[in-house]
Amino acid sequence: MDHLAVPHVDRSKHAFRGQSLDPAQGGQTRAAFQAGEVRRLLEQAPGFIAVVRGADFIFEMVNAAYVELAGRRDFIGRPAREVLPELSEASFDRLKQVYTSGQPLIGRGVPVAVQREQGRPIERRYIDFVYQPITGSDGSVTGIFLQGQDVTDQKRTEEQLRLALQGGRIAAWNRDLTTNHVSWSDNSWDVLGIGDGPASDFMDRIHPEDRAHQREALARMLSDGTPYGIEVRFIKPDGSLIWIEHRAELRRGSDGLDSLTGITADITARKTAEIEVRESEARYRKDLEAAASVQRGLLPADGVTGNLRHQGLLEPSTFIGGDAFNVIRRSDGQLSFFHIDVCGHGAAAALVSVAAYRLISEAAIRDVSLRPEELVQQAAQAWP
């Protein structure tokens, strides 16, 4: 909410005139409190203060903080529209609202455009303010007392945090352990579909199979104060299932009022990718096992062919590819060794390497007199 009208309070008796406030209204001051002292206090106040009179809002007083906000210029005795021409029409409308209604107005984080130095660009500042009507003895409004704070730095920090949270789909939260009420950052509706409310609003939406994990982590933290971070499934109000990373820290209050604070991030994209990788690896292992089975089934078994005793040492591929090798013990005591490298990978390359493996192994067994290059030529001629 940018601004709020509040009920009018009769301030016809106030300390600024050096008078004692009516004790029945709860106000107290010493009678010797002089107007000059009040002015010095106003001028030195950390928040901005100004007094304007009449329907043209002529400046009667500004303090140092107001000058810091609006820039150095000639204020006193001049109307606000003339002194601050860069102000939006909405700013003057707020002043008119207070002046005509006689009702105070409160604003929070309201943007205002000011040119703090002549010749420099107009800046957007953010202010919290209270515009309080000043009334005469007859109760009519004669001016407005302006008081507030320049909260620009705070507002920008909040905006940067908001963008960071929104960009990372992260919601910040705080839980009062006395009331179990949870306050969420504004983007929690977008991230989780929930907002401020009892802790059960969040807890009840954790997937039933993950709730025990969350309860155990919370119990450990409440016991020894160790922060925790867990990854659980969360069911949004619309029924969609997401993965969240939930981090929490325990804050011990000096007054005995403890609280939890933390962040909750939507990590669905990362968890989905991790699950897909695991499933892909499982399918890959099955393909490897299938390729090894094909290799074993197609290769000649150990045994005797004619008057030759042979022994093949099969080493299945460790990946689906076109690499294979074998060592054959021949009847003359020598060993025949060959290595096959088929360009490419996948099931097709594996089958090609197995077929070549078998052809060369059989050729080596049939004729021990063949030189290696002759074995390859014979295998090439027999290639289907």
C-alpha positions in Angstrom: 0.0 0.0 0.0 1.5 3.4 -1.0 -0.4 5.6 1.4 -3.1 5.4 4.0 -5.5 8.0 5.5 -5.8 7.9 9.3 -8.3 9.5 11.7 -7.7 13.1 12.5 -6.4 14.0 16.0 -7.1 17.5 17.4 -3.8 19.0 18.1 -4.9 22.5 19.1 -3.1 21.9 22.3 0.5 20.9 21.6 4.0 21.4 22.9 5.2 23.4 19.9 3.5 26.5 21.5 5.3 25.9 24.8 2.1 24.7 26.5 1.4 21.7 28.6 -0.6 19.0 26.9 -3.9 17.9 28.5 -2.9 15.0 30.9 -6.2 13.4 30.1 -4.9 12.8 26.5 -1.6 11.3 27.8 0.6 14.2 26.7 3.3 15.7 28.9 5.8 18.6 28.5 7.3 21.2 30.7 5.8 24.7 30.6 9.2 26.3 30.0 9.8 24.4 26.8 10.3 27.3 24.3 9.3 27.4 20.7 13.0 28.1 19.8 14.0 24.8 21.3 11.4 23.0 19.3 12.6 24.6 16.1 16.2 23.5 16.8 15.0 20.0 17.5 13.1 20.0 14.2 16.0 21.3 12.3 18.3 18.6 13.7 15.9 15.7 13.4 17.2 12.8 11.3 14.0 12.6 9.3 12.9 15.3 6.8 10.5 17.9 8.1 8.7 20.8 6.4 5.8 23.1 7.1 3.7 24.5 4.3 0.8 27.1 4.7 -2.3 27.9 2.7 -3.8 26.3 -0.4 -0.6 27.2 -2.4 1.5 25.2 0.1 4.0 28.1 0.8 7.0 26.8 2.6 7.3 28.2 6.1 10.0 25.9 7.4 12.3 23.0 6.2 15.0 21.2 8.1 18.4 20.0 6.9 17.2 16.5 6.1 14.5 17.9 3.8 17.2 20.0 2.0 19.3 16.8 1.7 16.4 15.1 0.0 15.2 17.9 -2.3 18.5 19.7 -2.9 19.6 23.2 -2.0 17.1 25.8 -3.2 15.2 28.9 -2.0 12.3 27.4 -0.1 11.0 29.9 2.5 8.1 32.1 1.4 7.6 30.3 -1.9 4.8 27.9 -3.1 5.7 24.3 -3.4 4.8 24.1 -7.1 7.3 26.9 -7.9 10.1 25.5 -5.7 9.6 21.9 -6.8 8.4 22.0 -10.4 9.7 18.5 -11.1 7.2 16.9 -8.6 4.4 14.8 -10.2 0.8 15.9 -10.1 0.2 13.0 -7.8 2.4 14.6 -5.2 0.4 17.8 -5.2 -2.8 15.8 -5.2 -1.8 14.2 -1.9 -1.2 17.6 -0.4 -4.6 18.8 -1.6 -6.2 15.7 -0.2 -4.9 16.4 3.3 -5.6 20.2 3.1 -9.2 19.8 1.9 -10.2 16.7 4.0 -8.3 17.7 7.2 -7.3 14.0 7.5 -3.7 12.9 7.9 -2.0 10.7 5.2 0.6 8.1 5.6 2.8 6.8 2.8 5.2 3.9 2.6 7.9 3.6 0.0 6.3 6.2 -2.2 8.4 7.3 -5.3 9.1 11.0 -5.8 11.0 12.7 -8.6 13.5 15.3 -7.4 16.3 17.3 -9.1 18.7 17.6 -6.3 21.2 19.8 -8.2 20.6 22.3 -10.9 21.5 20.9 -14.4 21.6 17.3 -13.1 19.2 14.6 -14.1 16.0 14.1 -12.2 16.3 11.3 -9.6 13.7 8.9 -8.4 13.8 8.7 -4.6 11.5 6.7 -2.2 10.0 8.1 1.0 8.0 7.1 4.0 5.9 10.1 5.1 3.2 11.4 7.3 1.3 14.5 6.1 -0.5 16.0 9.2 -3.0 18.9 8.8 -2.3 22.0 10.9 -5.5 23.5 12.2 -6.3 27.0 13.5 -8.3 27.9 16.6 -11.5 27.5 14.6 -10.6 24.0 13.5 -10.0 25.0 9.9 -6.9 23.7 8.1 -4.2 26.3 7.7 -1.3 24.2 6.6 0.4 20.8 6.5 3.2 19.4 8.7 5.3 17.1 6.5 7.5 14.5 8.2 9.2 11.4 6.9 12.3 9.4 5.9 14.3 8.9 2.7 14.2 5.1 2.3 15.7 5.0 -1.2 18.7 2.8 -0.2 16.5 0.4 1.6 14.0 0.3 -1.2 16.8 -0.4 -3.8 18.2 -3.2 -1.6 14.8 -4.7 -1.3 14.3 -4.6 -5.0 17.7 -6.1 -5.7 16.9 -8.9 -3.2 13.5 -9.4 -4.9 15.0 -9.7 -8.3 17.6 -12.2 -7.0 14.9 -14.3 -5.3 12.7 -14.1 -8.4 15.4 -15.0 -10.8 16.5 -18.0 -8.8 12.9 -19.0 -7.9 13.8 -18.6 -4.2 11.4 -17.5 -1.5 12.6 -16.1 1.8 10.7 -16.7 5.0 10.7 -16.2 8.8 8.8 -18.4 11.3 7.9 -17.2 14.8 8.3 -20.2 17.1 6.0 -18.7 19.7 3.0 -18.3 17.3 4.2 -20.7 14.5 3.2 -17.9 12.1 5.4 -17.8 8.9 6.0 -14.6 7.0 7.1 -15.1 3.3 8.6 -12.8 0.7 6.2 -11.5 -1.8 7.3 -14.0 -4.5 6.2 -17.0 -2.4 2.9 -17.1 -4.2 4.7 -17.5 -7.6 7.3 -20.0 -6.3 5.1 -22.2 -3.9 1.5 -21.0 -4.3 1.3 -20.0 -0.6 1.8 -16.8 1.5 1.9 -15.6 5.1 0.1 -17.9 7.5 0.5 -20.8 9.9 3.5 -23.1 9.5 1.0 -25.9 8.7 0.2 -24.3 5.4 3.7 -25.2 4.3 4.3 -28.4 6.3 1.1 -30.1 5.1 2.1 -29.6 1.4 5.4 -31.5 1.8 5.0 -34.9 0.0 3.8 -37.5 2.6 6.9 -39.7 1.9 9.2 -36.8 2.7 7.6 -35.3 5.8 9.5 -37.6 8.2 12.7 -36.4 6.7 11.7 -32.7 7.3 10.5 -33.4 10.8 13.8 -35.1 11.8 15.9 -32.2 10.4 13.8 -29.7 12.3 14.0 -31.6 15.5 17.8 -31.8 15.2 18.1 -28.1 14.7 15.8 -27.3 17.6 17.9 -29.6 19.8 21.5 -28.5 18.9 21.0 -25.4 16.8 22.6 -26.8 13.7 21.2 -25.3 10.4 19.7 -27.7 8.0 19.1 -28.0 4.2 16.9 -30.7 2.7 15.5 -31.6 -0.7 11.9 -32.7 -0.6 8.9 -32.9 -2.9 6.2 -30.2 -2.5 2.6 -30.2 -3.7 1.3 -26.8 -4.7 -2.3 -25.8 -4.2 -3.0 -26.3 -7.9 -1.9 -30.0 -7.5 1.4 -29.7 -9.3 4.4 -31.5 -7.8 7.7 -29.7 -7.5 11.1 -30.3 -5.9 12.3 -27.8 -3.3 15.4 -27.1 -1.4 14.4 -26.0 2.1 17.1 -24.3 4.3 16.6 -23.1 7.8 18.5 -21.5 10.7 17.5 -21.0 14.3 17.6 -17.5 15.8 17.7 -17.4 19.6 16.1 -14.2 20.9 17.6 -12.5 23.9 14.0 -12.1 25.1 13.4 -15.8 24.9 11.4 -15.5 21.7 13.0 -17.8 19.1 12.4 -17.9 15.4 13.5 -19.7 12.3 14.6 -18.0 9.2 15.6 -19.4 5.8 15.0 -19.8 2.1 13.0 -22.2 0.0 14.1 -22.7 -3.7 12.3 -24.4 -6.5 14.9 -26.9 -7.8 12.5 -28.9 -10.0 14.5 -28.3 -13.2 17.8 -29.5 -11.6 16.2 -32.6 -10.0 14.4 -33.5 -13.2 17.7 -33.3 -15.1 19.4 -35.5 -12.4 16.6 -38.1 -12.7 16.9 -38.1 -16.5 20.7 -38.6 -16.3 20.2 -41.5 -13.9 17.6 -43.1 -16.2 19.8 -42.5 -19.2 22.8 -44.2 -17.4 20.6 -47.2 -16.5 19.5 -47.6 -20.2 23.1 -47.2 -21.3 24.2 -50.0 -18.9 21.5 -52.3 -20.3 22.7 -51.6 -23.8 26.2 -52.5 -22.8 25.1 -55.7 -21.3 23.1 -56.5 -24.5 26.1 -55.7 -26.7 28.4 -58.0 -24.6 25.8 -60.7 -24.9 25.7 -60.4 -28.7 29.5 -60.6 -28.8 29.6 -63.7 -26.7 26.9 -65.4 -28.8 28.5 -64.7 -32.2 32.1 -65.6 -31.4 33.4 -69.2 -31.8 33.7 -71.2 -28.7 36.9 -72.8 -27.5 37.5 -76.3 -29.0 39.0 -78.3 -31.8 38.6 -77.6 -35.5 40.1 -80.5 -37.6 43.5 -81.2 -36.1 43.8 -77.7 -34.5 43.1 -76.9 -30.9 42.1 -73.2 -30.4 41.2 -71.0 -27.5 39.6 -67.6 -27.8 39.9 -65.0 -25.0 36.9 -62.8 -25.3 37.0 -59.3 -23.8 33.6 -57.6 -24.4 33.6 -53.9 -25.1 33.2 -51.6 -22.0 31.1 -49.3 -24.1 28.9 -49.7 -27.2 31.5 -49.2 -29.9 33.6 -50.8 -32.6 36.6 -52.0 -30.7 37.5 -55.7 -30.2 40.6 -57.8 -29.8 41.5 -61.5 -29.3 44.4 -63.9 -28.6 44.3 -67.3 -30.2 46.6 -70.1 -29.0 47.5 -72.2 -32.1 48.5 -75.9 -32.2 52.1 -75.0 -33.0 52.4 -73.3 -29.7 52.4 -69.7 -31.1 49.9 -67.0 -30.3 47.9 -65.1 -32.8 46.8 -61.7 -31.6 44.7 -59.1 -33.4 42.9 -55.9 -32.6 40.0 -54.5 -34.5 39.0 -50.8 -34.4 35.8 -50.0 -36.3 35.1 -46.4 -36.9 32.0 -45.2 -35.0 30.1 -46.2 -31.9 26.7 -47.7 -31.1 25.1 -51.1 -31.7 25.8 -51.1 -35.5 29.6 -50.6 -34.9 29.6 -53.3 -32.2 28.0 -55.8 -34.6 30.5 -54.9 -37.4 33.4 -55.5 -34.9 32.0 -58.8 -33.8 31.6 -60.0 -37.4 35.2 -59.0 -38.3 36.4 -60.6 -35.0 34.8 -63.9 -36.0 36.1 -64.0 -39.6 39.8 -63.3 -38.6 39.6 -65.8 -35.7 38.4 -68.5 -38.0 41.0 -67.7 -40.6 43.8 -67.9 -38.0 42.5 -71.3 -36.8 42.1 -72.8 -40.3 45.6 -72.1 -41.6 48.5 -71.4 -39.2 50.9 -70.8 -42.1 49.2 -67.5 -43.1 51.0 -64.3 -42.2 48.9 -61.6 -40.5 48.4 -59.5 -43.6 47.2 -62.7 -45.4 44.7 -63.3 -42.6 43.3 -59.8 -43.1 43.1 -60.3 -46.9 41.3 -63.6 -46.5 38.8 -62.1 -44.0 38.2 -59.2 -46.4 37.4 -61.6 -49.2 35.0 -63.5 -47.0 33.3 -60.3 -45.7 29.5 -60.6 -46.4 
